[in-house]
Amino acid sequence: MALNLPPAHRFARISYAPRTISFGYAFLVLGALVAERNSSGWVMVFGAVQFLAYPHLAYLHARLAADSKGAETRNLLIDALTLGAWVAQINFALWPVCGLLTAVSLNSVATGGPRGLVTRMALFAAGVLAGGFLHGFDIRADTGPVVTGLSLLGIVGYTTWIGLILRSQNRRLVDVREALRKSQEQFQFIAEHAGDLVAAVDISGRARYLSPGHAGYFGAERSALNADWTDFVLEQDRVAVRRALQRMAEERTGLRLLFRVRRSDGDSRDIDCQANPIVDRDMRARTFILVCRDVTVPVSAAEPAGSAAA
């Protein structure tokens, strides 16, 4: 029977993959160090618990806890303390210790800022002291080429990966802010043209919003929500309008459209329409704001009295 666990906080979900993969890589480095120094096999047993099982247990803790974000914060504190204890366990081997210290300090700054760095570095140091009292302070800083190379590769790989995660999050924030800015521009545009025919339509032309003027212009029955807005357009111009919507979806830029519509009284009218896409957080244009004005030139203005005779 599958367990129906609640989802973990986004903070825990972001931490899960880096913790699991980096701890798994640390287990690989530990195995190389144990083989190099012909250490006790019990080190690998304890290492399997710490570096292979613990990341999954930490994530399970975050999913089960009532305060999922708080649980993940505690997990990071446990990370710092236990990784510090491993410093003494591996006899202060220089490059593996640098890898552990790099991971703890980078995670601390990224998730807790300067205050988090101080707190977790203190826990890391406490773990070193606790491990030293239990295991001893036998310092063997030198490592062979395999352990050194794996440690250097791990440090570069982990810092690069965290940098990519931060860049992705910053890019998403920029995209969200840009989408919000564009949305604000659209709403301002609507407010400035409240007296015109204003509509919000989706990529298929379905009306998601129609200003009150539509009912008086096209009739209440034709102006229902979710109706095909392009049905207002004369058949001769309908294909061009639909193509314009598709073009805005692809290019995410506004267009000025000129087309004709049929009023409820059967009269054909010329429409000048400013169309703008609303770009969502995924940088896709699925909704369009159409602000339309009737620019039909009256017959009396187009053909002044006496002009036909001339």
N, C-alpha and C positions, 0 to 999 in steps of 0.2 A: 504494500500500500504506500503510495507516494505521499510525502509530507507536503502539505500546502503551507509553506512558510511565507511570511510577509516579505516584501522586497526590502533590501537594505537601503539605507540613505545613500544618496548620490556620492557623498564623500567616501563611504565604504566601497562602493562599486568602482570608483576611480582607483582606489588604493589596491584593490584585490589583485588585478593582473600584475602590476609592478612588484608587489610583495611576493606573489607566488613564483614568478619567473626569476626574480633576483635572488630569492632564498634558495630556489632550486639550483641556480648557478653557484651560489655560495657552497652548497653541498658538494658540487663538483670540485671546487677549489679545495674544500676540506678533504675530500677523498684523495686528491693529488698530494696534499701535504702529509696525510697519514701514510700514504705509500712511500713518499720520499723519506720520511723519518722512521718508518716501520713502527708506528705508534700502535697502541692497543685498539683492537676492533670495537671496544665499547664506545670509543669516541664516535665512530660512525653510527652506532645505534642511537646515541643521544643526538647526534647530528641529524638523523632521519626524523626524529621527533621535532626538533627545532625548525629545520629548514624545509622539510617535506610535508609534515602533518600540520604544524602550527598555522601556516597561512590560511588553510581551509577552516581550521577551528576558529581562528580570529574572525573570518568572514561569517561563519555560522553564528558566532557571538553577536556580531553586528545585526544579523537578520532577526535573531530571537529577542534582542533587548528592546525594551519599550522605548528607550532613547537611543536610536540607532546611531545617530551622529556622535553622541557622547560615548557610546561603546567603541566606535572606531578611534576616537581620541584616546581612550584608554589603551586600545591595541597599540597605538604608536608609542605610548609610554612604555608598554611592555617590550616592544621592539628594542627600544634604546637600552633598557635594563638588561635584557637577556643577551643582546649582541655584545654589550660591554663585558658580560661574564665570559663570553667565548674568547675574548682577547687573552685572558690568562690561560684558558684551556689550550690554546694553540701556541702557548709560550711566547706571546708578543711577536709573532712572525710579522716582519715589517709590512710587506705588501698586502697580505690578507687583512691586517689591521687597518691599513689605509683604506682598503675597500669598504670595510665595515663602518669606519668613521665617516667616509664620504657619503655613504648611503644615509646614515642617521642625520648628519648635519644638513644634507640637501633636503630630506623629507621634513626636517624640523623647520627650516626657513620657509619652504614652500607652503606648509600647512599651518604653521603657528607664528611665523614672523620672528623678530628678534627675541620676544619673550619665550616662544616655543623653543627656539634654539637653546637658550640658557637652561630651560627646564630639562630638556632631553639630553643635553650634554652633561648636566649634573647627574642624571640617571645613568647615562653611559659610564661616567666615571665611577659611580657607586657600584655598577655591575662589574667593572674592572677590579675594584677593591674586594668585592665579595667573592669573585672568582679567584682572585689571588690568595685570599685567606683559605679558601677551600682546596685549591689545586696547588698553590705555591706560586712564588714569583720567579720561576725559572725562565730567564729571558734568553731566547734563541731567535734573534731577529733575522738571521740570514735565511734565505730560501733559494731553492734551485731554479733553473731557467723555466721549467714547466709551471711551477707555482707562481713565479714572478710574472711570466707572460700571461697566464690566465687571470691573475689579479689585475694587471694593467688593462687587459682587454675588458674585464668586467667593469672597472671604474669608468673607462671611456664610454662603453656601451650604455651603462646605467645613466650617467649624466646626460648623454645624448638623448636617451629615451625620455627622461623627465623633461628635458628642454622641449622635445617635440610635443609632449602632452600639454605643457604650459602654452606653447605657441598655438596649439589647436584650440585651447580654451580661450585665449586672447582673441583669436580670429573669430570664434563664435560670438564673443562679446561685441566685437566691432560690427559683425553682421547684424546682430540683434539691435544695436544702437542705430545702425543705418536704416534697418527696416522700420524702427520706431520713428526716426526722423522723416522718412518718406510717408509714413502713415499720418503723421502730424501735418505734413504738407497737403496731403489729400483732404483731410478734414477741414483744414483752413480754406482750401480751394472750394469745398462744398459750401462752407459758411459764407464765403464771399459771393457765391452764386446761388443763394438760397431761392431767389425768385425764378430761376430757370428750371428746365426739366433735368433733374438729377437722378441718376440711376447707378446702382452697383450690380454688375453682372459677372457671371463666372465665365470660364473659357468656352463653355458650350453656348453662351448667350442667355442662360437662364437668369431671370431677374431676382436678385437677392434683396434689393431695396429699390423702391420707386417713390420719388417725391410726390406730394399730393397733386401737383399739377398734371400728372399723367392721367388721372381719372377724368378730369375735365377735358383733356385733350384727345384721349383715345377711348374713353368710356370705362366705367368701373369694371365691367366684365373682362375686358382685354387687359386691364392693368393689375391683374392678380399677381401675387408673388409666385415665383418659380415658373411663371409663364415664359415663353421664348421672347425675349426683348426684341430680337431681330424681326419678329413678325410685324412690328410697327413700321419697319422699313419697306419701301416699295420693292417689289420682286426684282426689278432691274438693278437695284443697288445692294441687294441683300448679300450676295456673294462677296462683294468688295468689303462690306462691313465685317463679315465673318473672317475674312482673310486678315483684316486689320487687327482683330482680336488675337489671332494666332501669331501675328508678327509681334505684337506687344508682349505676348507670353514668351516668345523666344528672345527678344532683344531687351525686354524690361525697360522700355522707354515709352514716353507718351507720344501720341499722334493727334493731329488735327484732321477730322473727318468732315467731308461734305457729302450729304446724301438727302434723299427725299423720303418723307413719311406720309401715311394716309390717316387723316383725322377721322374721328367717329362720324362726322357729317359727310365723309367721302371726299373732302377737299384734300388735295395734294399740297404739301408744304416743303419748303427748302430748309434744311437744318444744318447749322454750323455746330460741330461737336468737338469739344476738347476731351480727349480720352487719355487717362493715365492709369498705369498698373499699380497695384499694391503689392509690394515685394514682401514675402513672409520671411521668417527666421531661417528657412532653408534656401533663401535667395531664389525662390520660384514665384512667378507671377500667376496667381490663380483667380484673382478678382480684379475688376477694372471699374474705375469711376468714370462715368460719362456725364458731362455737363453740356446740355444741348440748348441752343437758342434758335428760335424761328427767325430766319433771315429772308423770308419770302418778300420779294419786292412787289408792292401793290401794283395792280394793272394801271391805275391812274398815274402812278409815279413813273412806271416803265414806259408808258405811252401817253404823253400829255395830249390834252385835247387839241385836235387839229393836226397832229403829227402824221396820221394815216393819209390825209389828203395831200400833205406835202410830199 
